Amino acid sequence: MLGPFFAAYVLLRIIWRPKSEQDIQDNKTMMIQIEKIQESYGTAKKEYQDNGAAAGNYDADWKDTFDMTLTIFMAVSFVGLALWTQLAYPALWVDPMFWVMQLPKLAVMMTVAIIGGVTCRHFCKDAEGRSKDDKGYIVTSKHSVFKVNYTRKFQHFAAYMVPIVIKYKTSAASGPILDAWGDWFTMLAFWLLIKPVRESSTFFMLQFNSLDRPEDRPHTLKWIIAGNILPGLFMIIFWRWLLAMSGQEDLAFIFIFITGIGDGLAEPVGIWTGAHHYWTSALGSNKMYRRSLEGSSCLFIGSLVFTTMFYASFENQVQYWVTMIILPPLMTYAEAVSPHTMDTPFLMGLGGLVLWLVSHIQLEWLNAK
């Protein structure tokens, strides 16, 4: 699997040589000038946001923000799951081990967040050497060597993997209801980070530090939950349910790993080695965020690596090779064109669709043709 790494290096460092820093600045200046011309014709003005630079603050009343929306969602979803359980799987209520086994999911999510928060407070510094402000929020700048962008990805991956790895097999229920309850307890770890909770507790503020990218403020929770975590969890449940019908449920791990690890590496790789830059916007925002082909290449390489890791989950070699040919370029393109902080729905939606279609390829059908 060293071939893709070598090919990416040859393409992005030898064949397509990176521009100089002056060329990059000239290109950015030209784009801003174009935006000013477009603005005069009635289009919205765009702002170019650098990694590590704060884009806002948390002065607004939490009841007027996404924090309240998340609180309502958690309450409504709990009632919905309770009704589903009562009507379809009432025996689940009297299986104490099932409920006890939900607690490790919450504990793992908190542990990952605490480690990330401690790391951020140790390495993230502003020009004055401070790591946090008076309320406990991380203080950083675009010149910081270490960025929250790195630790934030660990919580992405943990949120996707924890509900399906930490599982308890029960005879009281089966199917999506088990994943749904696991997802709810995983989401509980994020709900505990809303403004009134985190600002009254150092313990929860430390966890919030690990995902609070300065360039996402004041929409950090909104973008990570509504734009990534929730759509990702729903898609994992949906695609695992469909793939289970053909007995290939484990294929879902391919797009989960690509999204969690491949996309997770894209940001630090792009920040440290990115030389072929392009810009993308956030949904509902005029701010533009920089990405790079070097970072996007992590999706291509990751697609090849993780598809190979789950070779045994394919029913035949045709399924495997069709996936190897189709999935890497599609996942790379999906990450490149997806809005900032909303790449998960694009990656998991497309990845799940490809794998579900591929799972229907049977050698008997091919031989019949």
C-alpha positions in Angstrom: 0.0 0.0 0.0 3.0 2.3 -0.3 2.2 2.9 -3.9 -0.5 5.5 -3.3 1.8 7.5 -1.0 4.5 7.5 -3.6 2.1 8.4 -6.4 0.7 11.3 -4.3 4.2 12.6 -3.7 5.2 12.4 -7.3 2.1 14.2 -8.4 2.0 17.0 -5.8 5.8 17.6 -5.5 7.4 16.7 -8.8 4.8 16.8 -11.6 2.6 19.6 -10.1 5.2 21.7 -8.2 3.7 23.8 -5.3 3.6 27.5 -5.7 5.8 29.8 -3.7 4.4 31.6 -0.7 4.3 34.8 -2.7 2.2 33.2 -5.4 -0.2 31.9 -2.8 -0.6 35.4 -1.3 -1.0 36.9 -4.8 -3.7 34.3 -5.6 -5.6 35.2 -2.3 -5.4 38.9 -3.1 -6.7 38.3 -6.6 -9.7 36.3 -5.2 -10.5 39.0 -2.7 -10.4 41.6 -5.6 -12.8 39.4 -7.6 -15.2 39.2 -4.6 -15.2 43.0 -4.3 -16.1 43.3 -8.0 -18.9 40.7 -7.6 -20.1 42.5 -4.5 -20.8 45.6 -6.5 -23.2 43.5 -8.6 -25.2 42.4 -5.6 -23.5 39.2 -4.5 -22.6 38.6 -0.8 -19.1 39.5 0.3 -16.9 36.6 1.3 -14.4 36.6 4.2 -11.3 34.4 4.1 -10.8 32.7 7.5 -7.4 31.5 8.5 -7.0 28.4 10.7 -6.4 29.2 14.4 -7.9 32.8 14.2 -11.0 33.3 16.3 -14.1 34.1 14.2 -16.4 35.1 17.1 -17.2 34.7 20.8 -19.8 33.2 23.1 -21.4 36.3 24.5 -25.0 35.5 23.2 -27.6 34.1 25.6 -27.4 30.3 25.2 -31.2 30.1 25.0 -31.0 31.9 21.7 -28.4 29.6 20.2 -28.0 26.0 19.0 -27.4 25.0 22.7 -31.1 25.3 23.3 -31.9 23.5 20.1 -29.7 20.6 21.1 -31.3 20.5 24.5 -34.8 20.2 22.9 -33.5 17.6 20.5 -32.0 15.4 23.3 -35.3 15.5 25.2 -37.5 14.8 22.2 -35.2 12.0 20.9 -35.3 10.4 24.4 -39.1 10.4 24.4 -39.1 8.9 20.8 -36.6 6.2 21.7 -38.6 5.4 24.9 -41.8 5.0 22.9 -40.1 2.9 20.3 -38.7 0.6 23.0 -42.0 0.4 24.9 -44.0 -0.5 21.7 -41.5 -2.9 20.0 -39.0 -4.1 22.6 -40.5 -3.7 26.1 -38.3 -6.5 27.5 -35.3 -4.2 27.0 -36.4 -2.1 30.0 -35.8 -5.0 32.3 -32.3 -6.0 31.0 -30.1 -4.0 33.4 -26.8 -5.0 31.7 -27.9 -3.3 28.5 -28.3 0.1 30.3 -25.2 -0.4 32.4 -23.2 -1.0 29.2 -24.2 2.5 27.9 -22.2 4.1 30.6 -18.8 3.1 29.2 -19.7 4.9 25.9 -20.2 8.1 27.8 -17.0 7.5 29.8 -14.9 6.9 26.7 -16.3 10.0 25.0 -15.4 12.1 28.1 -12.0 10.6 28.4 -11.1 11.4 24.8 -12.4 14.9 25.3 -10.4 15.4 28.5 -7.2 14.2 26.9 -7.8 16.5 24.0 -8.5 19.5 26.2 -5.4 18.9 28.3 -3.3 18.7 25.2 -4.8 21.9 23.8 -4.2 23.8 27.0 -0.6 22.7 27.0 0.3 23.4 23.4 -2.1 26.1 22.2 -0.8 29.6 22.9 -1.5 33.1 21.7 1.1 35.8 21.1 1.2 36.6 24.8 1.8 33.0 25.8 -1.7 32.4 27.2 -3.6 29.1 26.7 -7.0 30.2 27.9 -9.0 33.3 28.7 -10.8 34.2 32.0 -13.8 31.9 31.2 -11.6 28.9 30.2 -11.8 29.1 26.4 -8.7 28.3 24.4 -6.8 31.4 23.3 -4.9 30.8 20.0 -3.9 32.5 16.8 -3.3 31.6 13.2 0.4 31.4 14.0 0.1 28.8 16.7 2.1 25.7 16.0 -0.5 23.4 17.6 -4.2 23.9 16.8 -7.5 22.6 18.2 -8.2 21.3 14.6 -6.1 18.2 15.5 -7.8 17.1 18.8 -11.3 17.8 17.4 -10.9 15.0 14.9 -10.4 12.4 17.7 -13.9 13.1 19.0 -15.3 12.8 15.5 -13.9 9.3 15.2 -14.8 8.3 18.8 -18.4 9.4 18.3 -18.7 7.1 15.2 -16.9 4.1 16.6 -17.9 4.0 20.3 -21.6 3.1 19.7 -20.8 0.2 17.4 -17.7 -1.2 19.2 -18.9 -1.0 22.8 -21.9 -3.2 22.4 -23.8 -5.6 24.6 -25.7 -8.5 22.9 -29.1 -8.9 24.4 -32.0 -11.2 23.6 -34.5 -8.5 24.4 -34.0 -6.5 21.2 -32.1 -6.4 17.9 -31.5 -4.2 14.9 -31.3 -0.4 14.8 -32.9 0.2 18.2 -29.6 -0.9 19.9 -27.5 1.4 17.8 -30.0 4.3 18.3 -29.7 4.0 22.1 -25.9 3.8 21.9 -25.9 7.0 19.8 -28.1 8.8 22.3 -25.7 8.1 25.1 -22.8 9.2 22.9 -24.6 12.4 22.1 -25.1 13.0 25.8 -21.4 13.7 26.1 -21.8 16.6 23.6 -24.9 17.9 25.3 -23.0 18.3 28.6 -20.8 20.8 26.8 -23.5 23.5 26.2 -22.7 27.0 27.5 -24.4 27.0 30.9 -22.8 23.6 31.8 -19.3 24.2 30.5 -19.0 27.8 31.9 -19.9 26.6 35.4 -17.6 23.6 35.4 -13.8 23.4 34.7 -14.3 19.7 34.1 -16.7 20.2 31.1 -14.9 23.3 29.8 -11.8 21.2 29.5 -13.7 18.8 27.3 -15.1 21.6 25.3 -11.6 23.0 24.7 -10.7 19.9 22.7 -13.3 20.6 19.9 -13.6 24.4 20.0 -11.9 25.5 16.8 -11.4 29.2 17.0 -12.4 29.7 13.4 -15.8 27.9 14.1 -16.8 30.2 16.9 -19.6 30.8 17.9 -20.9 27.9 16.0 -18.6 25.1 17.3 -21.3 22.9 18.7 -23.8 23.6 15.9 -21.3 22.7 13.2 -19.8 19.7 14.8 -23.1 18.2 15.9 -25.7 19.3 13.3 -23.2 19.3 10.5 -21.2 16.1 11.3 -21.9 14.0 14.3 -25.7 13.7 14.1 -25.9 13.1 10.3 -23.0 10.6 10.6 -24.7 8.6 13.4 -27.9 8.5 11.4 -26.1 7.3 8.3 -24.2 4.6 10.2 -27.4 3.2 11.5 -29.1 3.4 8.1 -26.3 1.9 6.0 -25.5 -0.8 8.6 -29.1 -1.8 8.5 -29.2 -2.1 4.7 -25.8 -3.9 4.5 -26.9 -6.3 7.2 -29.6 -7.6 4.8 -26.9 -9.0 2.6 -24.8 -10.1 5.5 -22.1 -7.5 4.9 -22.7 -5.2 7.8 -18.9 -4.8 8.4 -18.5 -3.0 5.1 -19.8 0.1 6.9 -16.5 0.2 8.8 -14.8 1.2 5.5 -16.6 4.6 5.1 -16.5 5.1 8.9 -12.7 4.7 8.9 -12.4 6.9 5.8 -14.4 9.6 7.4 -13.0 9.3 10.9 -9.3 8.7 10.1 -8.8 9.7 6.4 -10.7 13.0 6.8 -9.2 13.3 10.3 -5.7 13.3 8.9 -6.6 15.6 6.0 -6.6 18.7 8.3 -3.2 18.3 10.0 -1.6 17.1 6.8 -3.1 20.0 4.9 -1.9 22.5 7.6 1.6 21.2 7.7 2.3 20.1 4.1 -0.4 21.8 2.1 1.0 23.7 -0.9 -1.8 23.3 -3.5 -4.6 25.3 -1.9 -8.3 25.9 -2.7 -11.1 27.5 -0.8 -14.5 26.3 0.4 -17.4 27.9 2.2 -19.4 26.9 5.3 -23.1 26.3 4.9 -25.0 29.4 5.6 -21.9 31.6 6.0 -19.9 33.9 3.8 -16.6 32.9 5.3 -14.2 31.0 3.1 -11.9 28.3 4.5 -8.7 27.0 3.0 -8.1 23.4 2.1 -5.3 21.7 0.1 -4.9 18.9 -2.3 -2.3 17.4 0.0 -5.0 17.1 2.7 -7.6 15.8 0.3 -5.1 13.1 -0.8 -5.6 11.5 2.6 -9.1 10.6 1.6 -7.8 8.9 -1.6 -5.1 6.9 0.2 -7.4 6.1 3.1 -10.0 4.7 0.8 -7.5 2.3 -0.7 -6.1 1.3 2.7 -9.4 0.8 4.5 -11.0 -1.0 1.6 -8.1 -3.5 1.7 -8.3 -3.9 5.5 -11.8 -5.2 5.1 -11.1 -7.4 2.1 -12.6 -10.4 3.9 -16.0 -8.6 4.3 -16.6 -8.7 0.5 -18.4 -11.7 -0.8 -16.2 -11.9 -4.0 -13.2 -10.3 -5.6 -15.4 -8.3 -8.1 -17.0 -6.4 -5.2 -13.6 -5.6 -3.8 -12.0 -4.4 -7.1 -15.1 -2.4 -8.1 -14.9 -0.6 -4.7 -11.1 0.0 -5.1 -11.7 1.6 -8.5 -14.8 3.7 -7.7 -14.6 4.6 -4.0 -11.2 6.5 -3.7 -11.9 9.2 -6.4 -15.5 9.7 -5.3 -14.6 10.1 -1.6 -11.8 12.5 -2.5 -14.1 14.6 -4.6 -16.9 14.6 -2.0 -14.5 15.9 0.7 -13.2 18.6 -1.7 -16.5 20.0 -2.6 -18.4 19.6 0.7 -19.0 22.7 2.8 -16.7 23.5 5.8 -17.7 21.4 8.8 -20.3 19.4 6.8 -18.1 16.9 5.0 -19.4 13.9 7.1 -22.9 13.7 5.4 -21.3 13.9 2.0 -18.6 11.2 2.8 -20.8 8.8 4.6 -23.8 9.3 2.3 -21.7 8.6 -0.8 -19.5 5.9 0.8 -22.5 4.0 2.1 -24.4 4.2 -1.2 -21.4 2.9 -3.1 -20.8 0.0 -0.7 -24.5 -0.9 -0.6 -24.6 -1.0 -4.5 -21.4 -3.0 -4.6 -22.7 -5.5 -2.1 -25.4 -6.5 -4.6 -22.8 -7.7 -7.2 -22.9 -11.4 -7.3 -20.6 -13.7 -9.3 -23.6 -15.9 -10.2 -25.2 -12.8 -11.9 -22.0 -12.1 -13.8 -21.6 -15.7 -15.0 -25.2 -15.7 -16.2 -24.4 -12.7 -18.4 
